[in-house]
């Protein structure tokens, strides 16, 4: 799945993690955040005039604003950041230091954020993790995401980076920038008008892209040239591999039917897609 996306991903700027460096890590902590202006963005109707006839009386700027509102309802910032964090951790080998990862609830508490409601947008004060015994931080940052279109072909996209650094001195051990894009990957057209009626289509698309990034991150964080260590015994407490809480996601809305010629669009709605 998304093999062409993986090719694009692997071409991005990377600083590889060595096995020797990973062997020296004792207790890592994971942080996943989304920058304030990251999105979701709708770069569809203003960037591509292929939809002019379908918009009828609706201005491209207003159409993008309405689509953006739908994208915001499709998936929360918390779900997006957690999908990347959890998806990566689930694919890491059950060996040190990953079996000694600090529980995310303790990380959130130390950074004075709330996992369910709040996703940190700005870089936190990493030194707040020192009392937890953290010596290394793995941080995922989403810088840009949403939908775009080119010549009538639309799709979802996500951009950002991951990095791993020592808490003392902030020296980086690993970094990978990523840009995954359904259009560049040649994926099927994601009709923005259909997304307007069923925002869950965007959630599915963005989730698939995040899973591709998580798979690559897990490979990067599992170097082969290391001694490693035996798995630690599983202890009680919260599961750091637990999937994200999707209770915040707003369900799709019911659309009022209309059969009148050239009807006025309901407030906040986009035109109907082609049958």
N, C-alpha and C positions, 0 to 999 in steps of 0.2 A: 504494500500500500504506500502511495506517495513516494515511490522510489526516485522520481525526478525531483521532488522537493528535497530529498536527502542529498542529492547531488549539489543543489543550490546551497544547502546548509553547510556542507562540508567545505565549500569554497570560501567561507567567511573567515575573517581574521581569527587566529587561534594561537594560544600559548599552551602547549601541551603539559599535562601533569605527568611527572615521572614517578615510577614505583618507589624510588628511594625517598622522595618527598612525602608521598602518601604514608609510607611506613613510619614517619616521624609524627604523624597526626595522632593525638590521643582522644580528644573529645570535640567533635565538630558540631556546629549548629547551622541549620538551614534558615535562610530568610528569603522570602519571595515578595516582591513589591511591584507596583505599577506607578509610573511617573504621572504627575497630576494631569498633564495635557496629552496623555497617551491615547485616549479614545474612550469609547469607540468613535471612529470617524467614518463619515459617509463621503467618499470622493468619487461619486458615481455620476450624478446628473449634470453637475457643473463641469466635470472633467471630460465628459463623453456626450456629444450631441446626438448619438445614435438613438436616444430615447425621446427626442423632441416630439414626434407625432403621438407617442403613447402618453405623454404628460398632458396633452390637450391644453387647457388653460393654466395649468400649474407651472409656476416659474421653477427652473432648475434649482435655484437656491433654496426655495421652500420645500421642494421635493427631497433634497438632501437633508434638510432639517427634520422632516418627518421620518425619513428612513433612519436617521441617527437616533431618534427617539425610540424607534422600534428595536434597534440594535441594543440600546441600553436596557430594554426590558427583557431581551433574550437571554442574557447571561450577565451576572454581576461581576464586579472587579474582584471580589473575594473568590468566586468560583474559578476565574481565570488564573489568578495567582496560585491558588491551591492545586489546580489541575497540574500545573507545571511542577510544583514542589513534590506533591505526592507521586505523580507519574514517574519522576526521576528516582525518588527513594525506593519505590517498589521494584525497580529493575537493578538496584545495586546488589552486589554479592553480599551474602550474610557472613561477613567477616569484619574484623577491625579495620578501620575505625568506625565503619558505618553502623555496626551493631551497638556502638556506644554514642550514637547521636542523641543530643539533648532533646527532650520532649518539646514539641512546638508550642504547647500551652505555656511552658515555663519561659520559653524564648519570648513569646508575646507579652507575658506578664512583666518580664524584665525590661522590655522595650516600651512598656506602658501603652500597648496597643491591644485591640480586642479582635481575636481571630474571626469571629462570626460577622461582625459589623464593619470592621475597619481594616483597610489594607494600607499600610504605610506607603506614602507617596515619595517622601524625601528620604535621603539616606539617614538612618538612625545613628544614635550614639552607640557605636559598637562596644565601647568599654563597659557599658551596662551589663554585658554578658560575662564579664570576668568573674563575678561571684558565683556563676554557675559552673565554673571550671572549664569553660570553653577556651580552646587554644586556636581553633581554626573556624572560619566562617565560609559557608558556601552560599552565595547570594545570586538570586535570579532577578533580573530587572526587565520589565516590559516597557519599551519606550514608545511604541506606536502600534495600533491595531485597528481593524475595522474592515470596510469593504471599499473596493475601487473598481473601475471599469475602463476598458480600452477597446475601442472599435466594437462596441456592443457585447463584449465578453466580460462579465463581472465575476468577482471572486473575493474571498476573504484573505487577509494578510496579517502577519504579526512580525514585529521587529523588536530586538532587544539584545541582551547579552547575559552571560553567566560568568561568574568568577569565583575563585577560591583563594583566600588569603589568610595569613597568620594574623591573629589578633594583636600580637606584640610586633610593632613595627609596620604592620599593614603590607608586608611584602607578598606579592601575588605568586601563587603556585600554578594557577590555571586560569585561562580566560578564553571564552568563545563568544563572538558576536554572531547573531543569527538574523536572517531575513527569509521567512517562508511565505510564499505567495502562490495562491491557486492559479492565477493567470500565468505567471512565469513558468509554473510547473505543468501547464497544459491540462489542468483539471477541467471538468465540464462546467459550463456556464451556470453561475448561481444567480438566477433571475432576481434582481432587486425588487421588482413588483411582487413576486411571489413571497419574498422575504417580508415585504410589508404586510402581507396577509398572514404569513406563518413565520414569525421571528425565530422559531425553534430551528429553522433551516440554517440560520447564521450560527446558532449555538453549536449545532452539529459540525459545521465547517471549521469554526475556530477551535473546537475541541480536537478535531483531527490534526490540525496544524500543531497545536500544543503537544500532542502525543508524539509527533515526529521529533520535535525539539527535545522532549524528555528522553526519548530513546537515544538520541545523539549525546545528550548530556551524561546519561548513565554510562555510555561507552567511554566517554572522555574521562570519567571519574573512576574507571576500572582498568588502570594500566596493567599490562601483563608482566612487566619487569619488576616485580616486587616480591618480598618474602611473605607479606601478609600476616595473618594470625588466625587462630581457631575461632569459630563463632562463639560469642558470649551467650550464656544461658538467658532465656527469655524470662523477664521479670514482669510482675503485674504493673498496672498503670495504663495510661492512655496509649493508644497505638499510633506511632508516628506514621504508619502506612495507611491510616484510615482515609477513605475517600473524602473529598470535600463535601461540605454541607450545602445541598442544593435548595434548601428551603427558602432562600431569599429570592429565587428566580420567579419572576412574574410570568404567569401563564399567558398564552396567546389570547387575543381579544376576539369577540364575535363581531363580524362585520355586518352592518345593516344592508340588506339587499336593495338594489335599485334597478329599475328597468326603464326609467325615463330616458329619452335621448339627451345626450350631453348633460348629465346631471351635475349639480354642484357637489364637489367632494366633501364628505363629512370632515369636520375639523380634525387635523392631525393625521388624515389618511392619505394613502397613495392610490393612483389609479389601479384598476384590476389588471393582472397579467394576462398575456395571451392564453386562450384556452388550450 
